[in-house]
Amino acid sequence: MGALLDEAFAEHDEAQRFEPEVMALLLDGPRGGAQLSLVAEDAGRPVAVAFVGRRALRWGAKVLHAHHLGPIGVSPRRRREGLGRWMCEAARAHAEGTGADLLTLTTNPGHPARHLYERLGYTIIERFRPSLRALGPTSYLTSLAASEPWPGSLPGPPGRPLALLEDGPQAITAPEALRPRLVRAGDAEVLTLRWPVIARGPGAAIPAWSTQILAVRGRGADQVRAVEAACAYAHHDGSVVAWCHPAVAGPLQGFQRDGAPWVWRMGLGLTPAGAQAVAQARAYDELGPSS
Ligand SMILES: CC(C)(COP(=O)(O)OP(=O)(O)OC[C@H]1O[C@@H](n2cnc3c(N)ncnc32)[C@H](O)[C@@H]1OP(=O)(O)O)[C@@H](O)C(=O)NCCC(=O)NCCS
């Protein structure tokens, strides 16, 4: 399944690598692992693969039950035969059958996949560009210790009362190869995980790592120190870039969003509460309401 996803995503500029550790995380990892995995085979080999995981989303005072679709990939040799649609429809039937309020997914507006999702009734919940920081050689390593275990939950960003926020991160047992790490400095905490990616340069596409900042707690000088330490560890572990959803922490020192790819988070309501959340969350664009 990992090899099929690598093949399906190879055409993307910012391709992830579906190494065994990533597949383990998808199947067994955060939030109880995949609710559903879908595979279409041809002569015993996968030609289409999709995963569906469970998410708790905060919507004002409510907690909504969402199913999150992705990754989803079809072999380049078997596209436009309806396999992508079949997997999306199976995911929807499963979500409806288990009482989920809505389905969510993320995509890049440059990918043809958006046409599939739009056809199936998904609408944009929010648009954002991740905050990125290239990790060059760092001149220092702080004396901060990386510490385990991960907390069960960290607070979401302030000031987005109408955003559909993930209720987490939940306690994650991530494979050590993905370097799950909580870095502390004073009152600040930074939670990170690294992902295998393909780094593209002129004429070259090489396996590399990126580090995602999943959560940031604390502000001011302590936050700066914790982020600097997390980036230093990430660089030490071989990451070429650190990145963060802008709503997780707001502007982070040394990070930029100019030139970063746009990401669309899309949703499809299945219950009245889910449909209302999707309709209202659409007003969010980048970091705040668009109107
Ligand atoms: C996106 C993807 C899963 C679609 O799989 P697929 O099996 O080719 O899709 P389907 O044949 O079920 O297409 C269903 C409908 O989606 C739309 N669609 C799918 N691919 C499209 C494309 N390249 N351009 C425009 N519309 C497209 C069409 O409306 C299509 O219906 P039609 O063929 O009757 O016109 C596949 O292209 C893929 O694996 N892409 C690379 C990985 C990827 O981007 N995954 C999604 C990341 S968010």
The ligand as an SDF file (V2000), in Angstrom:
LIG
                    3D

 48 50  0  0  0  0  0  0  0  0999 V2000
   -7.2840   12.1180   -7.1300 C   0  0  0  0  0  0  0  0  0  0  0  0
   -7.3300   10.6540   -7.5550 C   0  0  0  0  0  0  0  0  0  0  0  0
   -7.3830    9.7870   -6.3040 C   0  0  0  0  0  0  0  0  0  0  0  0
   -8.5970   10.4470   -8.4030 C   0  0  0  0  0  0  0  0  0  0  0  0
   -8.7050    9.0690   -8.7090 O   0  0  0  0  0  0  0  0  0  0  0  0
   -9.4660    8.5110  -10.0200 P   0  0  0  0  0  0  0  0  0  0  0  0
   -9.7120    7.0810   -9.7900 O   0  0  0  0  0  0  0  0  0  0  0  0
   -8.7220    8.8990  -11.2290 O   0  0  0  0  0  0  0  0  0  0  0  0
  -10.8260    9.3570   -9.9640 O   0  0  0  0  0  0  0  0  0  0  0  0
  -12.2330    8.9090  -10.6280 P   0  0  0  0  0  0  0  0  0  0  0  0
  -11.9760    8.1360  -11.9000 O   0  0  0  0  0  0  0  0  0  0  0  0
  -13.0620    8.2290   -9.6180 O   0  0  0  0  0  0  0  0  0  0  0  0
  -12.8380   10.3330  -10.9850 O   0  0  0  0  0  0  0  0  0  0  0  0
  -14.1200   10.7210  -10.5380 C   0  0  0  0  0  0  0  0  0  0  0  0
  -14.3640   12.1470  -10.9820 C   0  0  0  0  0  0  0  0  0  0  0  0
  -13.4210   13.0480  -10.3450 O   0  0  0  0  0  0  0  0  0  0  0  0
  -13.0630   14.0810  -11.2890 C   0  0  0  0  0  0  0  0  0  0  0  0
  -11.6380   13.9590  -11.6400 N   0  0  0  0  0  0  0  0  0  0  0  0
  -10.7990   12.9370  -11.2930 C   0  0  0  0  0  0  0  0  0  0  0  0
   -9.5750   13.1670  -11.7940 N   0  0  0  0  0  0  0  0  0  0  0  0
   -9.6440   14.3550  -12.4600 C   0  0  0  0  0  0  0  0  0  0  0  0
   -8.6850   15.1260  -13.1890 C   0  0  0  0  0  0  0  0  0  0  0  0
   -7.4090   14.7380  -13.3460 N   0  0  0  0  0  0  0  0  0  0  0  0
   -9.1170   16.2840  -13.7390 N   0  0  0  0  0  0  0  0  0  0  0  0
  -10.3870   16.7110  -13.6200 C   0  0  0  0  0  0  0  0  0  0  0  0
  -11.3350   16.0040  -12.9300 N   0  0  0  0  0  0  0  0  0  0  0  0
  -10.9630   14.8590  -12.3510 C   0  0  0  0  0  0  0  0  0  0  0  0
  -13.9410   13.8830  -12.5060 C   0  0  0  0  0  0  0  0  0  0  0  0
  -15.1220   14.5770  -12.2770 O   0  0  0  0  0  0  0  0  0  0  0  0
  -14.1600   12.3870  -12.4520 C   0  0  0  0  0  0  0  0  0  0  0  0
  -15.3140   11.9800  -13.1560 O   0  0  0  0  0  0  0  0  0  0  0  0
  -15.2180   11.6650  -14.7350 P   0  0  0  0  0  0  0  0  0  0  0  0
  -14.0280   10.7800  -14.9410 O   0  0  0  0  0  0  0  0  0  0  0  0
  -16.5370   11.0020  -15.0010 O   0  0  0  0  0  0  0  0  0  0  0  0
  -15.0610   12.9950  -15.3860 O   0  0  0  0  0  0  0  0  0  0  0  0
   -6.1010   10.2950   -8.4380 C   0  0  0  0  0  0  0  0  0  0  0  0
   -5.9980   11.2370   -9.4860 O   0  0  0  0  0  0  0  0  0  0  0  0
   -4.7740   10.2700   -7.6780 C   0  0  0  0  0  0  0  0  0  0  0  0
   -4.3860    9.2600   -7.1190 O   0  0  0  0  0  0  0  0  0  0  0  0
   -4.0280   11.4140   -7.7030 N   0  0  0  0  0  0  0  0  0  0  0  0
   -2.7050   11.4800   -7.0820 C   0  0  0  0  0  0  0  0  0  0  0  0
   -2.7930   11.4440   -5.5740 C   0  0  0  0  0  0  0  0  0  0  0  0
   -3.6480   12.5720   -5.0330 C   0  0  0  0  0  0  0  0  0  0  0  0
   -3.5750   13.7170   -5.4700 O   0  0  0  0  0  0  0  0  0  0  0  0
   -4.4750   12.2510   -4.0170 N   0  0  0  0  0  0  0  0  0  0  0  0
   -5.3400   13.2170   -3.3990 C   0  0  0  0  0  0  0  0  0  0  0  0
   -4.5840   14.1380   -2.5280 C   0  0  0  0  0  0  0  0  0  0  0  0
   -5.6530   15.2830   -1.6990 S   0  0  0  0  0  0  0  0  0  0  0  0
  1  2  1  0
  2  3  1  0
  2  4  1  0
  2 36  1  0
  4  5  1  0
  5  6  1  0
  6  7  2  0
  6  8  1  0
  6  9  1  0
  9 10  1  0
 10 11  2  0
 10 12  1  0
 10 13  1  0
 13 14  1  0
 14 15  1  0
 15 16  1  0
 15 30  1  0
 16 17  1  0
 17 18  1  0
 17 28  1  0
 18 19  1  0
 18 27  1  0
 19 20  2  0
 20 21  1  0
 21 22  1  0
 21 27  2  0
 22 23  1  0
 22 24  2  0
 24 25  1  0
 25 26  2  0
 26 27  1  0
 28 29  1  0
 28 30  1  0
 30 31  1  0
 31 32  1  0
 32 33  2  0
 32 34  1  0
 32 35  1  0
 36 37  1  0
 36 38  1  0
 38 39  2  0
 38 40  1  0
 40 41  1  0
 41 42  1  0
 42 43  1  0
 43 44  2  0
 43 45  1  0
 45 46  1  0
 46 47  1  0
 47 48  1  0
M  END
$$$$
